[in-house]
Amino acid sequence: MTALTTPISRIAPGTLRSAWRVFWYGGRMSYGMLFNWARPSIYIPTVIGGPTFQLFFFAALGSYATDRSPAYFAIGNAVQVSALAGVFGMTMAIANERWFGTLPALLATPANRAAVFAGRFMPFIMNGLLVSLYAFGLGVVFLGVRLAPGSILVAGLALLVTVFSCTAIGALQGAISLRLRDGLFGANLVTMAILLFCGVNIPLNELPGWMQVVGNLLPFTHGVEAVRQAADGAGLGQVGWLIGIEALVGVAYAASAFALFVVLERSARRNATLDVR
């Protein structure tokens, strides 16, 4: 039997198997294309170099200006550096599909939209986790970060949930970018807002009231606090509610991002706006 006579295996677009293939292979291909666009020689130093300097900068500045230890600032920034992958990466994953002209072709297919959207999440959650673990390693070696052995799994769970919620707000920014000329400008604002409002370097209870309200609506606030308490030995019973709130924040941002994506897709179909650059 030759290749020309081999029957082509087709999968009905509405099946679970089809959705899984769109989720798994679509997400991998999207992430692989991102590497081609940014080149590993640029991308890897960006996700490693930036977090390294951020960690040492805030640890040195914070311990100099306050009576807190460098480890306090190292933990907060080790969690926050995942925003580089979660916010910027996820924004690029969606917005660049438009800029490189692949989004209209993708949306012309009957692929399950939830699978398309969720497939973009996974690589950046893994990426954000790796960047944060690298930063924690630096903190342990150079800045005195110590994790209570009995709470390492709790700290890991809090970190995983926080990276998910960070990627979710990145997805929302990516969906918004479908209507903007420069989506990365918004990603920069989100990243700076997280540094300022979420207790990464300044405890939330020391911020003005309105800033605490904003911080409670953003990712990281509850996750950073859960990781810090777990590092001091708190168990799941003590920080479970913080992890739960962080998860709810992430789900809310993910649902908002998907809803906005669907709304903009329908609007683009009516007005032919996706190709406008």
Salt bridges, closest charged atoms under 4 A:
GLU97 OE2 - ARG120 NH2 2.67
GLU206 OE2 - ARG68 NH2 2.56
GLU265 OE2 - ARG113 NH2 3.02
GLU265 OE2 - ARG269 NH2 3.03
